[in-house]
Amino acid sequence: MDNQKILVVDDEARMRKLLKDFLSAKGYTILEAENGQKALDVYDMNKDIKLILLDVMMPVLDGWSTLRELRKDSQVPVIILTARGEERDELFGFELGVDEYISKPFSPKILVARVEALLKRCYQDEEALKDIDGIVIDTAAHMVTVDGKNINLSMKEFELLKYLTDNAGIALSREKILNSVWNYDYYGDSRTIDSHIKKLRKKLGKKGDHIETVRGLGYKFEV
């Protein structure tokens, strides 16, 4: 999810800031637009936008008109945000190609959860297979291959490799790795990480050099 771009379209600056604050805290990159026309311009310049939060009642170009223009050549996921919650409005939105429909007022935390669920649903196939310099991680099949050769990893070795590659280029402390891979209720010695890293490097062969030791802190996966 880190750095995935989300476009927030709403004519109220306060609403845009609220959504930006909550979504940025989850690691998303937030782009903003105050009306539909500006949204189309922003999207044209950022085709890697993964999701659009779109208000309906806006000046210049409303949400419905904006959605019609988007759907001419894009299937980017869209969540409609509107103060109007009538059933016919929701049905109209789905007919135009809306993926989710949330009526104002709403809980920002619930909205974030809906955003995460929609992104996961829409891009799970894209995220299921990751290839980093010949290390292919197949999340769906729970398999790892190195230069086409299957590598037999334990559950924790697999989760550790995935966590390191998901955060490639970031120095990760042993505590952070423990909390993320072994979960917060793990009470073992942090040296278990060193043991797993050693085994993981060995199984990856020359590719194990991508896992670098950060002295006094922990490890990072560097490509």
Buried (B, 14 or more C-beta within 10 A) or exposed (E): BEEBBBBBBBBEEEBBBBBBEBBEEBEBBBBBBBBBBBBBEBBEEEEEBBBBBBBBBBEEBBBBBBBEBBBEEBEBBBBBBBEEEEEEBBEBBEEBBBBBBBBEEEEEEEBBEBBBEBBEEBBEEEEEEBEBEBBBBEBEEEBBBBEEEEBEBEEBBBBBBBBBBBBEEEEBBBEBBBEBBBEEEEEEEBEBBBEBBEBBBEBBEEBBEBBEEBEEEBBBBBE
